[in-house]
Each structure stands twice: as C-alpha cells, then as structure tokens.
Amino acid sequence: MLPSTVEQIKSLVAVPSPSGYTAHVISYVKGVLEKAGYEPQITNKGALLVPLAEDPVLIVSAHVDTLGGMVSRIKDDGTLEITEIGGYPPNSFEGEYVTVRTSEGRDFRGTFLLNNPAAHVNREVSKAERKLDNMHIRLDAEVKSREETEKLGISVGDFVFFDPRFEYTDTGFVKSRFMDDKACAGIFMDILLNHADEIRNRPVAFYFSNYEEVGHGAAAGLPESAKEMLVADMGVVGDNVAGDEFSVSICAKDSSGPYDYDMRRKLTELAKKNGIPYKIDVFPYYGSDGSAALRAGHNIRVGLIGPGVSASHGVERTHEKGIKATEDLILEYIKTL
C-alpha cells in the first residue's frame, strides 16, 4: 500500500497535462476536492483556486502542468516532428513511449526517436546531436506517407504526452517524469484531504497553477487580499547546489532574483524548530510561479520551497523523506497564520 501522499502523486501523474492541455487534470482535482467538502474555483485561465477563508492572505501554489510536445509537422514518410512544450533536453526523452491525442480525442501510441536510429545502418547514431529537428515520433500505425497519417485524424497542433513511468520503490524513492511539479500538487491534495483539521479556517488559499512550465502560470487569478505566496515546486539536485532528495529545499534566489528574506527566515526557523530536514539553496537556472506573479505586478511577498528532485526535466526522482519534509513545512507555515 502506498503512503497517502505518494498515492495522490501517482493519481495526478496518471492524468496527462502538458501546458495548454490541463483541463482534465484540473477537473480531476476539482472533483476530488468537492467530494471532500471544499469549494474550488476554476479561474478564467483554467487554474484552480481552493480558498479556505473569504479573504486569504496566504496563497500556497503548486503547478499541475508539465512538459510535453505538440505535432508541428507530418513528414513525407508519415512520422511526426514535434515542438516542445516547456524546456527539456531531447536526449532525456529519447526512446520514450508517447501518446498523440487528436483534436477529436482519439489516441495513437508511438515512440520518440532520433532520425535514422538503427545502429546497423547508421554508423553515426551515437554521435548525432539530439535536437528536435533531427528527431521524430514513430507512430504505432501502418503509415508510410503524410497522407496516410492525416487519414488517421492526426494533424499539426495535436498534443503529445510522454509516458511518466511512475514507480515507488521499497527504499522510498518516487521515480517518475513530472515530479516537477506533481510531487507538490500531490502534497497539496494530501494536506487538503488528510490534514483538514490543521488548516481549517486559516486565511489561506491553495492554488493549482496550469501554465508554470511556459512562464505565466500565476501571473493572474490570485485573490487581491493576498499578502504572501508560498510556492511549492521542485528543489534542484546536482553539482554546485545544496539540495538533495531527502530534504526540503528553501530557495534563497533563482535566476529571477532573491525570494523574500523574511519568509525565508521564517521557513528556516520553522524547519529547525520542528526537526524538518532542510537545505537553503540557490537555483542557478530556475524560475517559478512566484517569479511570474511578481513580474505581473502582484504586491505580494514570495517564498519558494520543494522536495529535491534528481535529473530535473528528465528522468526525475525524489524520495518520500523529501516529500514529507516539504509537506510538514507547508503545514507548519500555515499554522502560524
């Protein structure tokens, strides 16, 4: 049996939701929370706001949109070229199984491959640069021409979903694409469903953003009463950063600039006081929904935290310890209101 938060993450990962195609996952979250007695509101841009009070002063934000692709051209041999949604290294997605969803809602399976990928005919296969203009989707359909692919109903603009390959190990690791940021969205679901008594009547609203990966998720749709925004998104793991998969990262600065110092100090003090494993970190190539909200002119103070995620925007992995640390810190912050 999966831990409750991991179960929520697994359920969210199972719903494809690249930026621009998030109505299904927002509907799923809305339905679950309505059954639990909440009154979630879909914003004009399609995000989900879950207020716990009439005039919330704190917004806790995570995003449900993910990386993905879109058909940009049907090639003469019937294979597909794609344009990326969000930013990711194509080599991390090479060989991944995909689903192409047509505008009529029909699904076709395929694989994301380098052009001419057979090692027995292409001696340069290991040397070729992995970039979108020399990669394609090989459809699992008997097509050999553009016209045959078009007859299936596939066209430019169709969304492409990469398989997440979710796995929870007996050592506590959560392995899946799109831990950025369905790990934190799952944390929100667990808090709302299983910690309702701890957050009841607090002046807070949970915000499930749907355009973070393309840079404008929380630019609109926030309540005017908000004074603070606590963003929960993946923490960075890698060379020259402090974060790891077993802690909550508290971000001091990313590529958009410093986060609010007072909020950072408060988060750090709460982590110390409650024995929550944490790292203070600087993320060199990173932006968040907090960055988008500030650029849009919202008069709020912003903090950023999240579980450390290995191989971000690739074959991602985190650990239940980092997930729990993030959830505990969010709860402690809310309880100070």
Backbone torsions as a table, in degrees:
resi	resn	phi	psi	omega
1	MET	NA	133.2	-178.3
2	LEU	-77.9	146.2	169.1
3	PRO	-57.0	151.8	-170.8
4	SER	-59.4	-42.2	-179.7
5	THR	-67.6	-40.1	178.4
6	VAL	-64.2	-36.2	176.3
7	GLU	-61.9	-40.9	177.6
8	GLN	-65.1	-41.2	178.5
9	ILE	-62.2	-45.4	179.3
10	LYS	-58.3	-43.4	-179.4
11	SER	-63.6	-40.3	179.8
12	LEU	-69.3	-41.5	-179.7
13	VAL	-61.3	-30.0	-177.5
14	ALA	-71.3	-13.1	-179.8
15	VAL	-101.5	109.8	-179.5
16	PRO	-60.8	135.6	-176.9
17	SER	-156.0	58.5	171.9
18	PRO	-63.2	153.8	178.9
19	SER	-49.4	130.9	-177.8
20	GLY	97.1	-12.8	179.0
21	TYR	-135.8	62.6	-172.5
22	THR	-115.3	2.4	-176.5
23	ALA	-61.0	-36.8	-178.2
24	HIS	-66.9	-44.3	-178.3
25	VAL	-72.0	-35.3	176.0
26	ILE	-64.2	-41.7	177.5
27	SER	-62.5	-39.5	178.4
28	TYR	-62.1	-49.7	-179.2
29	VAL	-61.8	-44.1	-179.7
30	LYS	-59.1	-44.6	-178.0
31	GLY	-64.1	-42.9	179.5
32	VAL	-62.8	-43.6	-176.5
33	LEU	-73.4	-33.2	175.2
34	GLU	-63.2	-40.3	177.4
35	LYS	-62.5	-27.4	179.4
36	ALA	-86.1	0.3	175.4
37	GLY	99.5	2.9	177.7
38	TYR	-84.1	167.4	179.1
39	GLU	-122.8	70.7	-178.6
40	PRO	-68.6	148.8	-177.3
41	GLN	-123.5	129.1	175.0
42	ILE	-85.5	125.6	-179.2
43	THR	-76.7	171.7	-179.4
44	ASN	-61.0	-31.5	178.5
45	LYS	-86.5	-1.4	175.9
46	GLY	95.0	6.8	173.3
47	ALA	-78.9	175.8	-178.8
48	LEU	-125.1	125.7	177.9
49	LEU	-111.6	129.6	-178.9
50	VAL	-122.3	88.9	-178.2
51	PRO	-80.5	138.7	175.1
52	LEU	-101.3	-6.7	178.4
53	ALA	-148.3	165.2	-174.9
54	GLU	-67.1	-40.4	-177.7
55	ASP	-127.2	77.6	-176.4
56	PRO	-65.3	138.4	177.2
57	VAL	-99.7	-18.9	178.1
58	LEU	-118.3	130.3	170.9
59	ILE	-106.7	125.4	173.7
60	VAL	-106.1	119.7	-168.2
61	SER	-120.9	136.8	168.3
62	ALA	-140.8	160.6	-178.2
63	HIS	-116.2	143.5	-179.7
64	VAL	-103.4	-8.0	176.4
65	ASP	-79.8	152.2	-175.5
66	THR	-131.4	179.3	169.8
67	LEU	-68.6	160.6	177.4
68	GLY	-178.5	-158.6	-179.9
69	GLY	-146.3	170.8	177.1
70	MET	-144.6	138.1	178.4
71	VAL	-63.5	124.1	178.6
72	SER	-109.6	-18.9	178.6
73	ARG	-163.1	141.3	169.6
74	ILE	-99.6	119.3	-174.4
75	LYS	-79.4	165.2	-176.1
76	ASP	-61.8	-25.3	-179.7
77	ASP	-91.1	6.1	177.0
78	GLY	91.3	-7.8	176.1
79	THR	-80.5	172.1	-172.5
80	LEU	-118.7	136.0	164.5
81	GLU	-94.1	149.2	-180.0
82	ILE	-128.3	158.8	167.5
83	THR	-109.8	143.3	-175.1
84	GLU	-79.8	148.6	170.5
85	ILE	-110.4	117.4	-168.4
86	GLY	81.1	-179.9	-177.7
87	GLY	-113.6	126.5	178.9
88	TYR	-153.9	152.9	176.8
89	PRO	-76.9	120.6	-176.8
90	PRO	-56.8	-28.8	-179.9
91	ASN	-63.9	-27.9	178.9
92	SER	-73.2	-16.6	-179.2
93	PHE	-110.4	-4.4	178.9
94	GLU	-58.8	133.9	179.5
95	GLY	85.3	-2.5	-178.4
96	GLU	-77.3	141.8	172.9
97	TYR	-74.5	146.2	-176.0
98	VAL	-135.6	163.3	168.7
99	THR	-120.1	129.5	173.9
100	VAL	-102.5	121.4	-179.7
101	ARG	-106.7	121.6	-179.3
102	THR	-77.8	168.7	179.4
103	SER	-65.6	-19.0	176.3
104	GLU	-89.4	0.2	178.0
105	GLY	87.7	12.2	177.8
106	ARG	-88.4	138.9	-176.9
107	ASP	-106.4	138.3	173.5
108	PHE	-127.7	137.1	178.6
109	ARG	-89.0	157.1	179.3
110	GLY	-169.1	-173.3	-179.1
111	THR	-136.9	139.3	179.4
112	PHE	-90.5	116.2	-169.7
113	LEU	-134.9	157.8	166.8
114	LEU	-67.5	146.8	173.5
115	ASN	-62.7	140.3	-178.2
116	ASN	49.8	63.0	-169.1
117	PRO	-84.6	-5.2	-174.5
118	ALA	-75.9	121.3	-178.8
119	ALA	-65.0	-21.5	-177.6
120	HIS	-80.5	-9.8	177.2
121	VAL	-124.8	-13.3	-177.7
122	ASN	-123.1	100.5	-177.9
123	ARG	-72.0	-11.5	-177.9
124	GLU	-102.9	12.0	-172.8
125	VAL	-60.6	-34.7	-178.6
126	SER	-77.8	-18.9	-176.6
127	LYS	-96.7	-17.8	-174.3
128	ALA	-64.5	138.8	177.3
129	GLU	-70.5	133.1	177.2
130	ARG	-86.9	103.9	175.7
131	LYS	-144.2	159.1	-168.7
132	LEU	-62.6	-29.6	-176.3
133	ASP	-80.6	-2.1	169.6
134	ASN	-126.0	33.6	175.7
135	MET	-133.6	164.0	-175.9
136	HIS	-156.0	169.3	170.2
137	ILE	-104.5	122.7	173.1
138	ARG	-89.6	112.3	-177.3
139	LEU	-76.5	143.9	172.5
140	ASP	-86.4	64.1	180.0
141	ALA	-151.2	151.2	-178.2
142	GLU	-80.7	81.0	179.5
143	VAL	-129.6	140.9	178.8
144	LYS	-133.4	6.5	-179.2
145	SER	-149.5	162.4	177.4
146	ARG	-59.9	-40.8	-177.1
147	GLU	-63.9	-39.5	179.8
148	GLU	-66.9	-38.0	177.4
149	THR	-67.7	-40.8	179.2
150	GLU	-63.3	-33.7	179.2
151	LYS	-65.3	-21.9	175.4
152	LEU	-72.9	-14.1	-177.1
153	GLY	98.4	4.7	178.8
154	ILE	-81.7	137.4	-178.5
155	SER	-149.1	167.1	174.9
156	VAL	-57.6	136.9	-179.1
157	GLY	99.5	-10.3	176.8
158	ASP	-69.1	141.9	-179.1
159	PHE	-80.2	149.3	178.3
160	VAL	-120.8	124.7	-180.0
161	PHE	-107.9	123.8	173.7
162	PHE	-82.8	139.1	177.5
163	ASP	-61.6	135.7	-179.0
164	PRO	-81.0	-31.0	-179.2
165	ARG	58.6	51.5	-179.8
166	PHE	-63.0	137.9	174.2
167	GLU	-151.5	133.8	173.1
168	TYR	-112.2	120.3	-173.3
169	THR	-92.3	161.2	178.5
170	ASP	-72.8	-2.9	174.3
171	THR	-100.4	6.1	172.9
172	GLY	93.1	5.6	178.8
173	PHE	-85.2	144.1	173.0
174	VAL	-110.6	108.9	-177.2
175	LYS	-107.4	122.0	-179.9
176	SER	-175.4	147.9	164.4
177	ARG	-65.4	156.4	171.5
178	PHE	72.8	22.8	165.1
179	MET	-58.8	-24.3	167.8
180	ASP	-90.5	96.2	8.3
181	ASP	-132.3	31.3	-178.2
182	LYS	-71.7	-14.9	171.4
183	ALA	-62.7	-47.0	-178.8
184	CYS	-74.6	-35.2	175.2
185	ALA	-61.8	-38.0	176.1
186	GLY	-66.0	-37.1	174.7
187	ILE	-59.5	-44.5	178.3
188	PHE	-59.2	-44.7	-179.7
189	MET	-60.4	-42.9	-179.9
190	ASP	-65.6	-40.8	177.9
191	ILE	-60.7	-47.3	-176.6
192	LEU	-67.9	-33.2	-176.1
193	LEU	-89.3	-33.9	-170.9
194	ASN	-118.2	-1.6	178.0
195	HIS	-130.9	31.4	-175.2
196	ALA	-59.3	-38.9	-177.8
197	ASP	-64.9	-29.9	-178.6
198	GLU	-76.6	-23.7	-175.3
199	ILE	-112.9	-2.7	-175.0
200	ARG	-56.9	133.5	175.4
201	ASN	65.8	11.6	173.9
202	ARG	-76.3	149.1	-178.6
203	PRO	-79.3	66.5	-174.0
204	VAL	-135.5	152.1	172.5
205	ALA	-132.6	136.7	174.6
206	PHE	-91.2	135.4	-175.5
207	TYR	-125.1	117.1	176.6
208	PHE	-99.1	101.0	-176.1
209	SER	-78.0	153.4	-175.9
210	ASN	-129.8	9.2	176.8
211	TYR	-138.0	27.2	-175.9
212	GLU	-64.6	-41.9	-174.2
213	GLU	-64.8	-17.1	177.1
214	VAL	-111.2	9.8	164.2
215	GLY	99.4	-4.1	-176.2
216	HIS	-132.0	27.7	-174.7
217	GLY	-57.2	-54.2	-175.9
218	ALA	-102.2	24.9	177.8
219	ALA	-68.8	-21.1	-179.3
220	ALA	-147.3	166.3	175.0
221	GLY	93.3	5.3	179.7
222	LEU	-90.1	142.9	178.3
223	PRO	-62.5	142.4	-179.4
224	GLU	-66.1	-21.0	-179.3
225	SER	-75.1	-11.4	-173.6
226	ALA	-66.6	134.2	175.3
227	LYS	-111.1	-27.8	-178.7
228	GLU	-133.5	154.0	175.5
229	MET	-135.3	118.8	175.7
230	LEU	-103.4	108.0	-178.1
231	VAL	-89.1	129.0	173.8
232	ALA	-109.6	111.3	-179.1
233	ASP	-145.3	172.1	-174.8
234	MET	-61.8	141.3	169.5
235	GLY	-87.1	151.6	-174.5
236	VAL	-87.8	135.4	175.0
237	VAL	-124.2	130.0	179.2
238	GLY	161.6	-171.4	-179.6
239	ASP	-62.9	138.5	172.4
240	ASN	68.5	17.7	170.2
241	VAL	-126.2	162.0	-172.7
242	ALA	-91.3	-21.2	-169.7
243	GLY	-66.1	153.6	172.8
244	ASP	-143.0	172.0	-174.0
245	GLU	-75.0	-6.4	-172.6
246	PHE	-108.5	6.6	-176.6
247	SER	-133.7	166.8	168.1
248	VAL	-93.9	128.9	175.2
249	SER	-85.9	133.2	173.3
250	ILE	-109.6	112.1	-172.7
251	CYS	-83.4	123.6	175.8
252	ALA	-85.3	-34.0	-176.3
253	LYS	-160.8	144.9	168.7
254	ASP	-130.2	-164.9	-175.1
255	SER	-68.0	-14.1	177.2
256	SER	-89.0	-8.8	178.7
257	GLY	123.3	-177.3	-178.2
258	PRO	-70.4	148.0	170.1
259	TYR	-89.2	167.1	-172.6
260	ASP	-58.5	125.4	-174.3
261	TYR	-67.7	-41.1	-179.7
262	ASP	-64.9	-40.8	176.6
263	MET	-64.3	-40.6	178.7
264	ARG	-61.9	-44.0	178.9
265	ARG	-63.1	-41.8	179.5
266	LYS	-63.3	-43.4	178.4
267	LEU	-62.4	-42.4	179.5
268	THR	-64.2	-43.6	179.4
269	GLU	-63.5	-39.8	178.5
270	LEU	-65.7	-40.0	178.7
271	ALA	-63.7	-45.1	178.8
272	LYS	-62.3	-48.0	-176.4
273	LYS	-61.1	-35.9	-174.0
274	ASN	-103.0	9.9	177.0
275	GLY	64.9	33.5	-179.2
276	ILE	-90.9	123.2	179.1
277	PRO	-65.8	127.9	-175.6
278	TYR	-144.9	160.9	171.5
279	LYS	-133.3	136.8	168.9
280	ILE	-91.7	133.8	-169.7
281	ASP	-145.6	161.2	170.3
282	VAL	-116.8	126.6	-179.1
283	PHE	-100.3	113.6	-171.7
284	PRO	-71.6	-35.6	-176.0
285	TYR	-128.0	81.7	-166.8
286	TYR	-159.4	144.2	168.9
287	GLY	-144.1	161.2	-174.3
288	SER	-138.5	176.8	172.9
289	ASP	-61.5	-28.1	174.5
290	GLY	-64.7	-40.1	176.3
291	SER	-60.2	-43.8	-179.1
292	ALA	-64.9	-40.4	-179.8
293	ALA	-64.2	-41.6	-179.7
294	LEU	-68.5	-42.2	178.2
295	ARG	-62.7	-30.9	179.5
296	ALA	-76.5	-7.5	175.2
297	GLY	97.8	10.9	178.1
298	HIS	-67.0	133.7	-177.6
299	ASN	-89.0	70.6	-176.7
300	ILE	-134.4	159.0	172.3
301	ARG	-98.1	141.8	-170.5
302	VAL	-127.1	134.0	169.4
303	GLY	-122.1	157.2	-177.0
304	LEU	-136.3	127.1	176.2
305	ILE	-138.1	168.1	174.2
306	GLY	171.0	159.3	177.5
307	PRO	-70.6	143.1	177.5
308	GLY	-63.4	131.8	-179.0
309	VAL	-121.6	119.6	177.8
310	SER	-78.7	145.8	177.1
311	ALA	56.3	49.4	-176.8
312	SER	-58.1	143.7	-176.2
313	HIS	58.1	28.8	176.1
314	GLY	-144.8	-131.3	178.9
315	VAL	-88.5	84.5	-164.9
316	GLU	-79.6	155.4	177.6
317	ARG	-154.0	141.4	169.7
318	THR	-138.3	-173.5	-176.2
319	HIS	-131.7	151.3	-179.1
320	GLU	-59.3	-25.9	177.5
321	LYS	-67.3	-43.5	177.2
322	GLY	-67.0	-37.3	176.8
323	ILE	-62.6	-46.8	-179.7
324	LYS	-64.4	-41.0	178.8
325	ALA	-60.4	-41.2	178.9
326	THR	-66.1	-45.6	179.5
327	GLU	-62.5	-42.9	179.6
328	ASP	-62.2	-41.2	-178.2
329	LEU	-69.0	-39.6	175.9
330	ILE	-60.0	-45.7	179.9
331	LEU	-62.2	-43.8	-179.3
332	GLU	-64.9	-36.8	178.6
333	TYR	-65.5	-45.5	179.5
334	ILE	-60.9	-38.9	-176.4
335	LYS	-69.6	-11.0	176.1
336	THR	-82.0	-10.5	-176.1
337	LEU	-77.7	NA	NA
